[in-house]
């Protein structure tokens, strides 16, 4: 009988914690910006990006040094973007 009381007491003590789902931070989508196709002469260092699509061939563009290069060949024309971290 004391086992049942202990079990009920522990369940009642943890009921508020069990009722609330754990809150995990929602990932924010990365902001995409248009690519630059001619090497800029101003604005600091730039990253040279490149990739290939089956129908379009070799592609190249520039993003700032902190951005990541994104190439999407699934659409026509291919989408060359720069993603901010």
LINRA-V441511 format. One record per residue. SS is DSSP state (~ for helix, > for strand, _ for the rest). Layout:
ss->SS
ss->SS
//
This chain:
ss->_
ss->~
ss->~
ss->~
ss->~
ss->~
ss->~
ss->~
ss->~
ss->~
ss->~
ss->~
ss->~
ss->~
ss->~
ss->~
ss->~
ss->~
ss->~
ss->_
ss->_
ss->_
ss->_
ss->_
ss->_
ss->_
ss->_
ss->_
ss->_
ss->_
ss->_
ss->>
ss->>
ss->>
ss->_
ss->>
ss->_
ss->_
ss->_
ss->_
ss->_
ss->_
ss->_
ss->_
ss->_
ss->>
ss->>
ss->>
ss->>
ss->>
ss->>
ss->>
ss->>
ss->_
ss->_
ss->_
ss->>
ss->>
ss->>
ss->>
ss->>
ss->>
ss->>
ss->>
ss->_
ss->_
ss->_
ss->>
ss->>
ss->>
ss->>
ss->>
ss->_
ss->_
ss->_
ss->_
ss->_
ss->_
ss->>
ss->>
ss->>
ss->>
ss->>
ss->_
ss->_
//
